[in-house]
Amino acid sequence: MVLASLLYALVAAGANIPANAAAPRLSLFVLGDSIAGGSAQGGKGPHGWPSLVARQLGMTLRLDARGGTGYTTGGPQKGGRPYTQRVKQAIAAKPDVVVVEGSRNDAGPTKTRAAAVDSLRRLRAGLPRARILVIGPIYSHPRPIGSHPIDEAVSAAAKKLSMPYLSAVRRGWFTGAAHQFIGSDGVHPTNAGHAYLAQRIRPEVSRLVHK
């Protein structure tokens, strides 16, 4: 974002910018759990929806996604940290766009809402010019569930801070025929599932970039 602003300022000031000078690539930072980081079922590396979204939009990617984590939990691995302790890495990266995903690993809506408000507020304070998209927990119920306490908690936190929110629960992302994109563990998306997620997330990121 800083490079893009600098280039714009130079052009506005009448600086002689070579016609073939490449515009700086926008940067994307994704903070999430194993739904963003991939699993044994699929979505690792270039097959994950964060990589697909970044590549399709011509952006660079920084990914901080760790299994079992959420706004309130550091997961089962030793040294795991919740989102509240990882937002500083996103701030340090100075991205143009931040996507915070999750998390189905959180429990207790009151605690989750408070932790989400804290995390998102610090992101906004540390990255006042960045675009921030919040995606709720991504569950894999074969049939629509309509609502979920954790989804409602994260939604309320995003609304409090006037941040755009995507509810996978309300949109029924992996229900019905789309449940075929969930792996044999019944939880994580396959490679095809990550491509499916990218199709749903990419337009929202693009909208933020061109807002």
C-alpha angles and dihedrals in degrees: 000000000000092000092048091051091048092051090049091050092051092051092047090052091053097253116166103250114182112249091233095050109130116234113241112264115244116241129230125200119193121195115188153105133275091302086068098032098047131236142217086288093061146284100095119150114326091007094062121100093242091058092043093050093047093047094046091051095042093244133139116242137220112183127195104174122146129179119249095016133120142150090296105025136063093201131236098295119097111260093017115153133201123239091262089068096042103053090088089068090056091049092049091053091058095212126184092226131026124195117192112194130190159292129227086155093069121099129191114043096218093053092042093052092051093048092046092051090050094048096045094044091054091047091054093047093048095042105033093164099042124102111238125199121188119205118190127227113303111223128182106220112154090221128045113269096192096214142008129199094233092048090051091048094053090042090055091050092051091047092050089057095040093243123149113257133201116200112202087185096057092042092048093224098177100027128108115359091355090067086082086077092067117094129238092275089068092232115064130062122245122229087274088050091055090050087051090051091049090056089057099041101040096070091052093051091045090052091054093048093052096038 
